[in-house]
Amino acid sequence: MKKEDCFYLGKIVRKYSFNGELLIKLDTDEPELYENLDAMFIDVRGNFIPFFIESSQLHKSDLLRVQFEDVTNEADADALIKSEVYLPLEFLPKLEGNKFYFHEVIGFTIEDKNYGEVGKIVSINDTTAQALFEVEHDDKQILIPMNDEFIVKVDRKNKTIIVDTPEGLIDLYL
């Protein structure tokens, strides 16, 4: 299993007990989906290692309390703190309608209702206050806000996202 075949689930933030239990801060809106897993991948200093779960339960709202097999003491647990946790992409719940995962739409074509075909989505910028589609158009980059009001339709079959952007937004870049 490679990192590219997985999605980021969260980060191990601290120990929970003296017997190796750990708390994972989940990066999800639905933590309950990940309460009964058998295993997960942990990035340990650049190595992608599968860890099998002996027991797990939700702790508070977005923390998962986990006891891994073979992590039975504080020293073992300390070695994993601040490590990132991943799951294979097939564990992601399927989204429908206009909801999508960022990784899913890379390579999709953006079409604007007024402008027509804008270009291909090359990446998603989620480091700003508003996430942005980064679209390539004739060697130029166009940034389109990922605003629910702008997204008319996500067409998975044709790998297209139809948007209705404010007049002049796309022309700013061209």
Buried (B, 14 or more C-beta within 10 A) or exposed (E): EEEEEBBEBBBBBEBBEEEBBBBBBBBBEEBEEBEEBEEBBBBEEEEBEEBEBBEBEBBEEBBBBBBBEEBBEEEBBEEBEEBBBBBEEEBBEEEEEEEBBBEBBBEBBBBBEEBEEBBBBEBBEEEEEEEBBBBBBEEEEBBBBBEEEBBBEBBEEEBBBBBBBEEEBBEEBE
